[in-house]
């Protein structure tokens, strides 16, 4: 999912699901790419937390209740 991966991963278009091994092969075969993604992955993951996810969900529910309540 592009909104999660950002620029710290490789995406596979849905129409190419059967070819999803191609991005994985790039990561395995390209040591520089592998190293870069490996280094930046934890930084990207740190941008997400259960508490911020829960807060965002609660906000969406509140907006829905206000609008359709």
CHARMM-style PDB file with segment names, atoms N, HN, CA, C and O in Angstrom:
ATOM      1  N   UNK     1       0.846  -1.167   0.000  1.00  0.00      PROA
ATOM      2  CA  UNK     1       0.000   0.000   0.000  1.00  0.00      PROA
ATOM      3  C   UNK     1       0.900   1.242   0.000  1.00  0.00      PROA
ATOM      4  O   UNK     1       1.722   1.443   0.894  1.00  0.00      PROA
ATOM      5  N   UNK     2       0.716   2.044  -1.012  1.00  0.00      PROA
ATOM      6  HN  UNK     2       0.048   1.881  -1.738  1.00  0.00      PROA
ATOM      7  CA  UNK     2       1.574   3.198  -1.224  1.00  0.00      PROA
ATOM      8  C   UNK     2       1.588   4.147  -0.029  1.00  0.00      PROA
ATOM      9  O   UNK     2       2.634   4.704   0.304  1.00  0.00      PROA
ATOM     10  N   UNK     3       0.428   4.337   0.623  1.00  0.00      PROA
ATOM     11  HN  UNK     3      -0.421   3.885   0.353  1.00  0.00      PROA
ATOM     12  CA  UNK     3       0.385   5.276   1.745  1.00  0.00      PROA
ATOM     13  C   UNK     3       1.156   4.768   2.953  1.00  0.00      PROA
ATOM     14  O   UNK     3       1.513   5.556   3.828  1.00  0.00      PROA
ATOM     15  N   UNK     4       1.414   3.499   3.018  1.00  0.00      PROA
ATOM     16  HN  UNK     4       1.124   2.858   2.307  1.00  0.00      PROA
ATOM     17  CA  UNK     4       2.204   2.946   4.116  1.00  0.00      PROA
ATOM     18  C   UNK     4       3.674   2.864   3.725  1.00  0.00      PROA
ATOM     19  O   UNK     4       4.550   3.275   4.486  1.00  0.00      PROA
ATOM     20  N   UNK     5       3.933   2.344   2.563  1.00  0.00      PROA
ATOM     21  HN  UNK     5       3.222   2.011   1.945  1.00  0.00      PROA
ATOM     22  CA  UNK     5       5.307   2.158   2.111  1.00  0.00      PROA
ATOM     23  C   UNK     5       6.009   3.492   1.870  1.00  0.00      PROA
ATOM     24  O   UNK     5       7.196   3.635   2.165  1.00  0.00      PROA
ATOM     25  N   UNK     6       5.282   4.459   1.340  1.00  0.00      PROA
ATOM     26  HN  UNK     6       4.318   4.343   1.101  1.00  0.00      PROA
ATOM     27  CA  UNK     6       5.912   5.729   0.997  1.00  0.00      PROA
ATOM     28  C   UNK     6       6.983   5.490  -0.049  1.00  0.00      PROA
ATOM     29  O   UNK     6       6.770   4.764  -1.020  1.00  0.00      PROA
ATOM     30  N   UNK     7       8.128   6.104   0.158  1.00  0.00      PROA
ATOM     31  HN  UNK     7       8.301   6.694   0.947  1.00  0.00      PROA
ATOM     32  CA  UNK     7       9.235   5.907  -0.792  1.00  0.00      PROA
ATOM     33  C   UNK     7      10.282   4.951  -0.223  1.00  0.00      PROA
ATOM     34  O   UNK     7      11.440   4.974  -0.641  1.00  0.00      PROA
ATOM     35  N   UNK     8       9.876   4.116   0.726  1.00  0.00      PROA
ATOM     36  HN  UNK     8       8.936   4.097   1.065  1.00  0.00      PROA
ATOM     37  CA  UNK     8      10.797   3.199   1.387  1.00  0.00      PROA
ATOM     38  C   UNK     8      10.427   1.749   1.064  1.00  0.00      PROA
ATOM     39  O   UNK     8      10.562   0.866   1.911  1.00  0.00      PROA
ATOM     40  N   UNK     9       9.975   1.515  -0.128  1.00  0.00      PROA
ATOM     41  HN  UNK     9       9.865   2.232  -0.817  1.00  0.00      PROA
ATOM     42  CA  UNK     9       9.649   0.159  -0.540  1.00  0.00      PROA
ATOM     43  C   UNK     9       9.323   0.122  -2.007  1.00  0.00      PROA
ATOM     44  O   UNK     9       9.243   1.159  -2.666  1.00  0.00      PROA
ATOM     45  N   UNK    10       9.138  -1.049  -2.507  1.00  0.00      PROA
ATOM     46  HN  UNK    10       9.203  -1.891  -1.972  1.00  0.00      PROA
ATOM     47  CA  UNK    10       8.777  -1.229  -3.905  1.00  0.00      PROA
ATOM     48  C   UNK    10       7.327  -1.686  -3.967  1.00  0.00      PROA
ATOM     49  O   UNK    10       6.882  -2.511  -3.168  1.00  0.00      PROA
ATOM     50  N   UNK    11       6.605  -1.135  -4.929  1.00  0.00      PROA
ATOM     51  HN  UNK    11       6.967  -0.466  -5.578  1.00  0.00      PROA
ATOM     52  CA  UNK    11       5.198  -1.474  -5.081  1.00  0.00      PROA
ATOM     53  C   UNK    11       4.998  -2.335  -6.317  1.00  0.00      PROA
ATOM     54  O   UNK    11       5.762  -2.264  -7.279  1.00  0.00      PROA
ATOM     55  N   UNK    12       3.979  -3.129  -6.269  1.00  0.00      PROA
ATOM     56  HN  UNK    12       3.358  -3.187  -5.487  1.00  0.00      PROA
ATOM     57  CA  UNK    12       3.594  -3.970  -7.399  1.00  0.00      PROA
ATOM     58  C   UNK    12       2.162  -3.611  -7.744  1.00  0.00      PROA
ATOM     59  O   UNK    12       1.269  -3.792  -6.916  1.00  0.00      PROA
ATOM     60  N   UNK    13       1.918  -3.103  -8.958  1.00  0.00      PROA
ATOM     61  HN  UNK    13       2.643  -2.957  -9.630  1.00  0.00      PROA
ATOM     62  CA  UNK    13       0.548  -2.763  -9.335  1.00  0.00      PROA
ATOM     63  C   UNK    13      -0.372  -3.982  -9.218  1.00  0.00      PROA
ATOM     64  O   UNK    13       0.041  -5.099  -9.528  1.00  0.00      PROA
ATOM     65  N   UNK    14      -1.617  -3.773  -8.773  1.00  0.00      PROA
ATOM     66  HN  UNK    14      -1.952  -2.866  -8.521  1.00  0.00      PROA
ATOM     67  CA  UNK    14      -2.536  -4.892  -8.579  1.00  0.00      PROA
ATOM     68  C   UNK    14      -2.678  -5.791  -9.813  1.00  0.00      PROA
ATOM     69  O   UNK    14      -2.826  -7.006  -9.681  1.00  0.00      PROA
ATOM     70  N   UNK    15      -2.636  -5.206 -10.988  1.00  0.00      PROA
ATOM     71  HN  UNK    15      -2.516  -4.219 -11.096  1.00  0.00      PROA
ATOM     72  CA  UNK    15      -2.780  -5.999 -12.211  1.00  0.00      PROA
ATOM     73  C   UNK    15      -1.610  -6.947 -12.425  1.00  0.00      PROA
ATOM     74  O   UNK    15      -1.684  -7.863 -13.243  1.00  0.00      PROA
ATOM     75  N   UNK    16      -0.534  -6.721 -11.687  1.00  0.00      PROA
ATOM     76  HN  UNK    16      -0.474  -5.976 -11.022  1.00  0.00      PROA
ATOM     77  CA  UNK    16       0.663  -7.543 -11.859  1.00  0.00      PROA
ATOM     78  C   UNK    16       0.883  -8.478 -10.676  1.00  0.00      PROA
ATOM     79  O   UNK    16       2.016  -8.870 -10.400  1.00  0.00      PROA
ATOM     80  N   UNK    17      -0.177  -8.834  -9.983  1.00  0.00      PROA
ATOM     81  HN  UNK    17      -1.098  -8.515 -10.207  1.00  0.00      PROA
ATOM     82  CA  UNK    17      -0.034  -9.660  -8.787  1.00  0.00      PROA
ATOM     83  C   UNK    17       0.754 -10.935  -9.045  1.00  0.00      PROA
ATOM     84  O   UNK    17       1.522 -11.368  -8.186  1.00  0.00      PROA
ATOM     85  N   UNK    18       0.583 -11.526 -10.182  1.00  0.00      PROA
ATOM     86  HN  UNK    18      -0.041 -11.174 -10.880  1.00  0.00      PROA
ATOM     87  CA  UNK    18       1.312 -12.757 -10.491  1.00  0.00      PROA
ATOM     88  C   UNK    18       2.798 -12.506 -10.667  1.00  0.00      PROA
ATOM     89  O   UNK    18       3.608 -13.430 -10.586  1.00  0.00      PROA
ATOM     90  N   UNK    19       3.148 -11.261 -10.907  1.00  0.00      PROA
ATOM     91  HN  UNK    19       2.490 -10.511 -10.973  1.00  0.00      PROA
ATOM     92  CA  UNK    19       4.556 -10.919 -11.087  1.00  0.00      PROA
ATOM     93  C   UNK    19       5.136 -10.242  -9.851  1.00  0.00      PROA
ATOM     94  O   UNK    19       6.161  -9.566  -9.938  1.00  0.00      PROA
ATOM     95  N   UNK    20       4.498 -10.413  -8.719  1.00  0.00      PROA
ATOM     96  HN  UNK    20       3.665 -10.962  -8.648  1.00  0.00      PROA
ATOM     97  CA  UNK    20       4.941  -9.716  -7.510  1.00  0.00      PROA
ATOM     98  C   UNK    20       6.332 -10.140  -7.066  1.00  0.00      PROA
ATOM     99  O   UNK    20       6.940  -9.475  -6.227  1.00  0.00      PROA
ATOM    100  N   UNK    21       6.838 -11.221  -7.606  1.00  0.00      PROA
ATOM    101  HN  UNK    21       6.344 -11.761  -8.287  1.00  0.00      PROA
ATOM    102  CA  UNK    21       8.194 -11.648  -7.255  1.00  0.00      PROA
ATOM    103  C   UNK    21       9.233 -10.711  -7.850  1.00  0.00      PROA
ATOM    104  O   UNK    21      10.367 -10.677  -7.372  1.00  0.00      PROA
ATOM    105  N   UNK    22       8.877  -9.951  -8.878  1.00  0.00      PROA
ATOM    106  HN  UNK    22       7.956  -9.979  -9.266  1.00  0.00      PROA
ATOM    107  CA  UNK    22       9.849  -9.068  -9.523  1.00  0.00      PROA
ATOM    108  C   UNK    22      10.424  -8.031  -8.561  1.00  0.00      PROA
ATOM    109  O   UNK    22      11.646  -7.900  -8.490  1.00  0.00      PROA
ATOM    110  N   UNK    23       9.595  -7.283  -7.812  1.00  0.00      PROA
ATOM    111  HN  UNK    23       8.603  -7.390  -7.870  1.00  0.00      PROA
ATOM    112  CA  UNK    23      10.185  -6.353  -6.848  1.00  0.00      PROA
ATOM    113  C   UNK    23      11.010  -7.072  -5.773  1.00  0.00      PROA
ATOM    114  O   UNK    23      12.038  -6.559  -5.332  1.00  0.00      PROA
ATOM    115  N   UNK    24      10.567  -8.236  -5.364  1.00  0.00      PROA
ATOM    116  HN  UNK    24       9.732  -8.652  -5.723  1.00  0.00      PROA
ATOM    117  CA  UNK    24      11.324  -8.995  -4.367  1.00  0.00      PROA
ATOM    118  C   UNK    24      12.677  -9.416  -4.927  1.00  0.00      PROA
ATOM    119  O   UNK    24      13.690  -9.364  -4.229  1.00  0.00      PROA
ATOM    120  N   UNK    25      12.689  -9.827  -6.175  1.00  0.00      PROA
ATOM    121  HN  UNK    25      11.866  -9.869  -6.742  1.00  0.00      PROA
ATOM    122  CA  UNK    25      13.948 -10.222  -6.806  1.00  0.00      PROA
ATOM    123  C   UNK    25      14.894  -9.033  -6.892  1.00  0.00      PROA
ATOM    124  O   UNK    25      16.102  -9.189  -6.710  1.00  0.00      PROA
ATOM    125  N   UNK    26      14.357  -7.845  -7.170  1.00  0.00      PROA
ATOM    126  HN  UNK    26      13.376  -7.719  -7.318  1.00  0.00      PROA
ATOM    127  CA  UNK    26      15.203  -6.638  -7.213  1.00  0.00      PROA
ATOM    128  C   UNK    26      15.871  -6.403  -5.870  1.00  0.00      PROA
ATOM    129  O   UNK    26      17.056  -6.077  -5.803  1.00  0.00      PROA
ATOM    130  N   UNK    27      15.101  -6.572  -4.800  1.00  0.00      PROA
ATOM    131  HN  UNK    27      14.138  -6.837  -4.855  1.00  0.00      PROA
ATOM    132  CA  UNK    27      15.661  -6.346  -3.468  1.00  0.00      PROA
ATOM    133  C   UNK    27      16.744  -7.379  -3.164  1.00  0.00      PROA
ATOM    134  O   UNK    27      17.776  -7.046  -2.581  1.00  0.00      PROA
ATOM    135  N   UNK    28      16.516  -8.606  -3.549  1.00  0.00      PROA
ATOM    136  HN  UNK    28      15.677  -8.877  -4.022  1.00  0.00      PROA
ATOM    137  CA  UNK    28      17.489  -9.672  -3.295  1.00  0.00      PROA
ATOM    138  C   UNK    28      18.743  -9.477  -4.141  1.00  0.00      PROA
ATOM    139  O   UNK    28      19.859  -9.676  -3.660  1.00  0.00      PROA
ATOM    140  N   UNK    29      18.559  -9.089  -5.395  1.00  0.00      PROA
ATOM    141  HN  UNK    29      17.653  -8.928  -5.786  1.00  0.00      PROA
ATOM    142  CA  UNK    29      19.680  -8.997  -6.334  1.00  0.00      PROA
ATOM    143  C   UNK    29      20.479  -7.704  -6.230  1.00  0.00      PROA
ATOM    144  O   UNK    29      21.656  -7.679  -6.587  1.00  0.00      PROA
ATOM    145  N   UNK    30      19.866  -6.642  -5.753  1.00  0.00      PROA
ATOM    146  HN  UNK    30      18.909  -6.662  -5.463  1.00  0.00      PROA
ATOM    147  CA  UNK    30      20.519  -5.327  -5.710  1.00  0.00      PROA
ATOM    148  C   UNK    30      20.932  -5.016  -4.281  1.00  0.00      PROA
ATOM    149  O   UNK    30      20.108  -4.611  -3.460  1.00  0.00      PROA
ATOM    150  N   UNK    31      22.204  -5.208  -3.991  1.00  0.00      PROA
ATOM    151  HN  UNK    31      22.873  -5.537  -4.658  1.00  0.00      PROA
ATOM    152  CA  UNK    31      22.692  -4.998  -2.620  1.00  0.00      PROA
ATOM    153  C   UNK    31      22.514  -3.557  -2.154  1.00  0.00      PROA
ATOM    154  O   UNK    31      22.202  -3.322  -0.986  1.00  0.00      PROA
ATOM    155  N   UNK    32      22.707  -2.589  -3.048  1.00  0.00      PROA
ATOM    156  HN  UNK    32      22.960  -2.780  -3.996  1.00  0.00      PROA
ATOM    157  CA  UNK    32      22.539  -1.186  -2.666  1.00  0.00      PROA
ATOM    158  C   UNK    32      21.083  -0.888  -2.315  1.00  0.00      PROA
ATOM    159  O   UNK    32      20.799  -0.234  -1.311  1.00  0.00      PROA
ATOM    160  N   UNK    33      20.165  -1.373  -3.150  1.00  0.00      PROA
ATOM    161  HN  UNK    33      20.396  -1.904  -3.965  1.00  0.00      PROA
ATOM    162  CA  UNK    33      18.740  -1.174  -2.881  1.00  0.00      PROA
ATOM    163  C   UNK    33      18.351  -1.869  -1.580  1.00  0.00      PROA
ATOM    164  O   UNK    33      17.648  -1.292  -0.750  1.00  0.00      PROA
ATOM    165  N   UNK    34      18.801  -3.094  -1.405  1.00  0.00      PROA
ATOM    166  HN  UNK    34      19.372  -3.562  -2.079  1.00  0.00      PROA
ATOM    167  CA  UNK    34      18.507  -3.836  -0.177  1.00  0.00      PROA
ATOM    168  C   UNK    34      19.001  -3.073   1.047  1.00  0.00      PROA
ATOM    169  O   UNK    34      18.275  -2.935   2.031  1.00  0.00      PROA
ATOM    170  N   UNK    35      20.216  -2.587   0.987  1.00  0.00      PROA
ATOM    171  HN  UNK    35      20.806  -2.700   0.187  1.00  0.00      PROA
ATOM    172  CA  UNK    35      20.781  -1.842   2.108  1.00  0.00      PROA
ATOM    173  C   UNK    35      20.026  -0.561   2.407  1.00  0.00      PROA
ATOM    174  O   UNK    35      19.781  -0.228   3.567  1.00  0.00      PROA
ATOM    175  N   UNK    36      19.657   0.160   1.345  1.00  0.00      PROA
ATOM    176  HN  UNK    36      19.856  -0.111   0.404  1.00  0.00      PROA
ATOM    177  CA  UNK    36      18.910   1.409   1.517  1.00  0.00      PROA
ATOM    178  C   UNK    36      17.541   1.157   2.149  1.00  0.00      PROA
ATOM    179  O   UNK    36      17.153   1.851   3.089  1.00  0.00      PROA
ATOM    180  N   UNK    37      16.817   0.178   1.641  1.00  0.00      PROA
ATOM    181  HN  UNK    37      17.131  -0.385   0.877  1.00  0.00      PROA
ATOM    182  CA  UNK    37      15.493  -0.126   2.202  1.00  0.00      PROA
ATOM    183  C   UNK    37      15.621  -0.654   3.628  1.00  0.00      PROA
ATOM    184  O   UNK    37      14.803  -0.337   4.492  1.00  0.00      PROA
ATOM    185  N   UNK    38      16.628  -1.442   3.861  1.00  0.00      PROA
ATOM    186  HN  UNK    38      17.292  -1.699   3.159  1.00  0.00      PROA
ATOM    187  CA  UNK    38      16.866  -1.983   5.204  1.00  0.00      PROA
ATOM    188  C   UNK    38      17.180  -0.867   6.202  1.00  0.00      PROA
ATOM    189  O   UNK    38      16.749  -0.919   7.354  1.00  0.00      PROA
ATOM    190  N   UNK    39      17.914   0.116   5.766  1.00  0.00      PROA
ATOM    191  HN  UNK    39      18.264   0.159   4.831  1.00  0.00      PROA
ATOM    192  CA  UNK    39      18.271   1.243   6.640  1.00  0.00      PROA
ATOM    193  C   UNK    39      17.072   2.153   6.886  1.00  0.00      PROA
ATOM    194  O   UNK    39      16.841   2.590   8.014  1.00  0.00      PROA
ATOM    195  N   UNK    40      16.310   2.439   5.834  1.00  0.00      PROA
ATOM    196  HN  UNK    40      16.497   2.084   4.918  1.00  0.00      PROA
ATOM    197  CA  UNK    40      15.225   3.408   5.950  1.00  0.00      PROA
ATOM    198  C   UNK    40      13.914   2.810   6.460  1.00  0.00      PROA
ATOM    199  O   UNK    40      13.039   3.545   6.916  1.00  0.00      PROA
ATOM    200  N   UNK    41      13.768   1.486   6.389  1.00  0.00      PROA
ATOM    201  HN  UNK    41      14.479   0.888   6.018  1.00  0.00      PROA
ATOM    202  CA  UNK    41      12.528   0.843   6.810  1.00  0.00      PROA
ATOM    203  C   UNK    41      12.138   1.134   8.248  1.00  0.00      PROA
ATOM    204  O   UNK    41      10.999   1.527   8.502  1.00  0.00      PROA
ATOM    205  N   UNK    42      13.050   0.954   9.197  1.00  0.00      PROA
ATOM    206  HN  UNK    42      13.975   0.635   8.991  1.00  0.00      PROA
ATOM    207  CA  UNK    42      12.684   1.251  10.591  1.00  0.00      PROA
ATOM    208  C   UNK    42      12.307   2.714  10.820  1.00  0.00      PROA
ATOM    209  O   UNK    42      11.453   3.013  11.654  1.00  0.00      PROA
ATOM    210  N   UNK    43      12.944   3.627  10.078  1.00  0.00      PROA
ATOM    211  HN  UNK    43      13.638   3.384   9.400  1.00  0.00      PROA
ATOM    212  CA  UNK    43      12.579   5.046  10.194  1.00  0.00      PROA
ATOM    213  C   UNK    43      11.134   5.256   9.756  1.00  0.00      PROA
ATOM    214  O   UNK    43      10.379   5.990  10.395  1.00  0.00      PROA
ATOM    215  N   UNK    44      10.763   4.606   8.666  1.00  0.00      PROA
ATOM    216  HN  UNK    44      11.376   4.009   8.147  1.00  0.00      PROA
ATOM    217  CA  UNK    44       9.393   4.727   8.166  1.00  0.00      PROA
ATOM    218  C   UNK    44       8.411   4.083   9.146  1.00  0.00      PROA
ATOM    219  O   UNK    44       7.368   4.663   9.449  1.00  0.00      PROA
ATOM    220  N   UNK    45       8.734   2.912   9.633  1.00  0.00      PROA
ATOM    221  HN  UNK    45       9.582   2.442   9.387  1.00  0.00      PROA
ATOM    222  CA  UNK    45       7.856   2.203  10.566  1.00  0.00      PROA
ATOM    223  C   UNK    45       7.630   3.017  11.832  1.00  0.00      PROA
ATOM    224  O   UNK    45       6.552   2.949  12.422  1.00  0.00      PROA
ATOM    225  N   UNK    46       8.616   3.777  12.253  1.00  0.00      PROA
ATOM    226  HN  UNK    46       9.491   3.833  11.773  1.00  0.00      PROA
ATOM    227  CA  UNK    46       8.498   4.582  13.468  1.00  0.00      PROA
ATOM    228  C   UNK    46       7.466   5.699  13.321  1.00  0.00      PROA
ATOM    229  O   UNK    46       7.038   6.285  14.316  1.00  0.00      PROA
ATOM    230  N   UNK    47       7.068   5.994  12.082  1.00  0.00      PROA
ATOM    231  HN  UNK    47       7.416   5.518  11.274  1.00  0.00      PROA
ATOM    232  CA  UNK    47       6.070   7.035  11.854  1.00  0.00      PROA
ATOM    233  C   UNK    47       4.651   6.551  12.177  1.00  0.00      PROA
ATOM    234  O   UNK    47       3.706   7.340  12.172  1.00  0.00      PROA
ATOM    235  N   UNK    48       4.509   5.263  12.454  1.00  0.00      PROA
ATOM    236  HN  UNK    48       5.277   4.622  12.458  1.00  0.00      PROA
ATOM    237  CA  UNK    48       3.202   4.680  12.721  1.00  0.00      PROA
ATOM    238  C   UNK    48       3.164   4.122  14.136  1.00  0.00      PROA
ATOM    239  O   UNK    48       4.163   3.608  14.640  1.00  0.00      PROA
ATOM    240  N   UNK    49       2.011   4.229  14.765  1.00  0.00      PROA
ATOM    241  HN  UNK    49       1.200   4.647  14.356  1.00  0.00      PROA
ATOM    242  CA  UNK    49       1.848   3.640  16.096  1.00  0.00      PROA
ATOM    243  C   UNK    49       0.388   3.242  16.268  1.00  0.00      PROA
ATOM    244  O   UNK    49      -0.501   3.758  15.590  1.00  0.00      PROA
ATOM    245  N   UNK    50       0.162   2.310  17.193  1.00  0.00      PROA
ATOM    246  HN  UNK    50       0.884   1.891  17.744  1.00  0.00      PROA
ATOM    247  CA  UNK    50      -1.213   1.896  17.467  1.00  0.00      PROA
ATOM    248  C   UNK    50      -2.020   3.053  18.037  1.00  0.00      PROA
ATOM    249  O   UNK    50      -3.201   3.202  17.722  1.00  0.00      PROA
ATOM    250  N   UNK    51      -1.393   3.869  18.870  1.00  0.00      PROA
ATOM    251  HN  UNK    51      -0.434   3.748  19.125  1.00  0.00      PROA
ATOM    252  CA  UNK    51      -2.154   4.969  19.478  1.00  0.00      PROA
ATOM    253  C   UNK    51      -2.570   6.009  18.437  1.00  0.00      PROA
ATOM    254  O   UNK    51      -3.684   6.526  18.503  1.00  0.00      PROA
ATOM    255  N   UNK    52      -1.702   6.321  17.483  1.00  0.00      PROA
ATOM    256  HN  UNK    52      -0.796   5.901  17.430  1.00  0.00      PROA
ATOM    257  CA  UNK    52      -2.096   7.287  16.453  1.00  0.00      PROA
ATOM    258  C   UNK    52      -3.143   6.680  15.527  1.00  0.00      PROA
ATOM    259  O   UNK    52      -4.036   7.386  15.058  1.00  0.00      PROA
ATOM    260  N   UNK    53      -3.046   5.389  15.260  1.00  0.00      PROA
ATOM    261  HN  UNK    53      -2.321   4.815  15.641  1.00  0.00      PROA
ATOM    262  CA  UNK    53      -4.059   4.714  14.447  1.00  0.00      PROA
ATOM    263  C   UNK    53      -5.410   4.735  15.155  1.00  0.00      PROA
ATOM    264  O   UNK    53      -6.434   5.018  14.533  1.00  0.00      PROA
ATOM    265  N   UNK    54      -5.415   4.441  16.434  1.00  0.00      PROA
ATOM    266  HN  UNK    54      -4.583   4.211  16.940  1.00  0.00      PROA
ATOM    267  CA  UNK    54      -6.659   4.448  17.210  1.00  0.00      PROA
ATOM    268  C   UNK    54      -7.253   5.850  17.247  1.00  0.00      PROA
ATOM    269  O   UNK    54      -8.467   6.011  17.121  1.00  0.00      PROA
ATOM    270  N   UNK    55      -6.416   6.860  17.418  1.00  0.00      PROA
ATOM    271  HN  UNK    55      -5.430   6.729  17.521  1.00  0.00      PROA
ATOM    272  CA  UNK    55      -6.900   8.239  17.460  1.00  0.00      PROA
ATOM    273  C   UNK    55      -7.520   8.633  16.123  1.00  0.00      PROA
ATOM    274  O   UNK    55      -8.557   9.296  16.088  1.00  0.00      PROA
ATOM    275  N   UNK    56      -6.890   8.226  15.030  1.00  0.00      PROA
ATOM    276  HN  UNK    56      -6.048   7.687  15.059  1.00  0.00      PROA
ATOM    277  CA  UNK    56      -7.432   8.549  13.706  1.00  0.00      PROA
ATOM    278  C   UNK    56      -8.757   7.831  13.471  1.00  0.00      PROA
ATOM    279  O   UNK    56      -9.687   8.417  12.916  1.00  0.00      PROA
ATOM    280  N   UNK    57      -8.851   6.578  13.883  1.00  0.00      PROA
ATOM    281  HN  UNK    57      -8.096   6.102  14.334  1.00  0.00      PROA
ATOM    282  CA  UNK    57     -10.107   5.848  13.744  1.00  0.00      PROA
ATOM    283  C   UNK    57     -11.216   6.521  14.561  1.00  0.00      PROA
ATOM    284  O   UNK    57     -12.340   6.671  14.082  1.00  0.00      PROA
ATOM    285  N   UNK    58     -10.900   6.920  15.775  1.00  0.00      PROA
ATOM    286  HN  UNK    58      -9.986   6.799  16.164  1.00  0.00      PROA
ATOM    287  CA  UNK    58     -11.893   7.590  16.617  1.00  0.00      PROA
ATOM    288  C   UNK    58     -12.358   8.889  15.960  1.00  0.00      PROA
ATOM    289  O   UNK    58     -13.541   9.223  16.014  1.00  0.00      PROA
ATOM    290  N   UNK    59     -11.440   9.611  15.346  1.00  0.00      PROA
ATOM    291  HN  UNK    59     -10.479   9.340  15.302  1.00  0.00      PROA
ATOM    292  CA  UNK    59     -11.783  10.856  14.657  1.00  0.00      PROA
ATOM    293  C   UNK    59     -12.747  10.583  13.495  1.00  0.00      PROA
ATOM    294  O   UNK    59     -13.726  11.307  13.311  1.00  0.00      PROA
ATOM    295  N   UNK    60     -12.465   9.551  12.726  1.00  0.00      PROA
ATOM    296  HN  UNK    60     -11.670   8.963  12.875  1.00  0.00      PROA
ATOM    297  CA  UNK    60     -13.341   9.192  11.607  1.00  0.00      PROA
ATOM    298  C   UNK    60     -14.730   8.816  12.114  1.00  0.00      PROA
ATOM    299  O   UNK    60     -15.736   9.219  11.530  1.00  0.00      PROA
ATOM    300  N   UNK    61     -14.787   8.044  13.200  1.00  0.00      PROA
ATOM    301  HN  UNK    61     -13.970   7.716  13.674  1.00  0.00      PROA
ATOM    302  CA  UNK    61     -16.082   7.661  13.767  1.00  0.00      PROA
ATOM    303  C   UNK    61     -16.851   8.885  14.257  1.00  0.00      PROA
ATOM    304  O   UNK    61     -18.057   8.988  14.036  1.00  0.00      PROA
ATOM    305  N   UNK    62     -16.157   9.816  14.923  1.00  0.00      PROA
ATOM    306  HN  UNK    62     -15.177   9.732  15.103  1.00  0.00      PROA
ATOM    307  CA  UNK    62     -16.820  11.034  15.395  1.00  0.00      PROA
ATOM    308  C   UNK    62     -17.385  11.839  14.218  1.00  0.00      PROA
ATOM    309  O   UNK    62     -18.510  12.334  14.274  1.00  0.00      PROA
ATOM    310  N   UNK    63     -16.591  11.957  13.164  1.00  0.00      PROA
ATOM    311  HN  UNK    63     -15.677  11.555  13.119  1.00  0.00      PROA
ATOM    312  CA  UNK    63     -17.066  12.689  11.987  1.00  0.00      PROA
ATOM    313  C   UNK    63     -18.280  12.015  11.376  1.00  0.00      PROA
ATOM    314  O   UNK    63     -19.218  12.694  10.958  1.00  0.00      PROA
ATOM    315  N   UNK    64     -18.278  10.703  11.318  1.00  0.00      PROA
ATOM    316  HN  UNK    64     -17.516  10.152  11.658  1.00  0.00      PROA
ATOM    317  CA  UNK    64     -19.418   9.957  10.763  1.00  0.00      PROA
ATOM    318  C   UNK    64     -20.660  10.165  11.617  1.00  0.00      PROA
ATOM    319  O   UNK    64     -21.753  10.351  11.082  1.00  0.00      PROA
ATOM    320  N   UNK    65     -20.508  10.136  12.934  1.00  0.00      PROA
ATOM    321  HN  UNK    65     -19.620   9.985  13.369  1.00  0.00      PROA
ATOM    322  CA  UNK    65     -21.638  10.327  13.838  1.00  0.00      PROA
ATOM    323  C   UNK    65     -22.194  11.742  13.685  1.00  0.00      PROA
ATOM    324  O   UNK    65     -23.409  11.935  13.657  1.00  0.00      PROA
ATOM    325  N   UNK    66     -21.308  12.725  13.586  1.00  0.00      PROA
ATOM    326  HN  UNK    66     -20.321  12.568  13.609  1.00  0.00      PROA
ATOM    327  CA  UNK    66     -21.759  14.113  13.412  1.00  0.00      PROA
ATOM    328  C   UNK    66     -22.504  14.287  12.105  1.00  0.00      PROA
ATOM    329  O   UNK    66     -23.508  14.997  12.040  1.00  0.00      PROA
ATOM    330  N   UNK    67     -22.016  13.648  11.082  1.00  0.00      PROA
ATOM    331  HN  UNK    67     -21.201  13.072  11.134  1.00  0.00      PROA
ATOM    332  CA  UNK    67     -22.622  13.810   9.751  1.00  0.00      PROA
ATOM    333  C   UNK    67     -23.901  12.998   9.594  1.00  0.00      PROA
ATOM    334  O   UNK    67     -24.891  13.486   9.050  1.00  0.00      PROA
ATOM    335  N   UNK    68     -23.877  11.764  10.069  1.00  0.00      PROA
ATOM    336  HN  UNK    68     -23.072  11.367  10.511  1.00  0.00      PROA
ATOM    337  CA  UNK    68     -24.997  10.854   9.811  1.00  0.00      PROA
ATOM    338  C   UNK    68     -25.776  10.475  11.071  1.00  0.00      PROA
ATOM    339  O   UNK    68     -26.823   9.831  11.005  1.00  0.00      PROA
ATOM    340  N   UNK    69     -25.235  10.894  12.222  1.00  0.00      PROA
ATOM    341  HN  UNK    69     -24.385  11.418  12.275  1.00  0.00      PROA
ATOM    342  CA  UNK    69     -25.694  10.535  13.507  1.00  0.00      PROA
ATOM    343  C   UNK    69     -27.090  10.427  13.849  1.00  0.00      PROA
ATOM    344  OT1 UNK    69     -27.423  10.108  14.991  1.00  0.00      PROA
TER     345      UNK     69
END
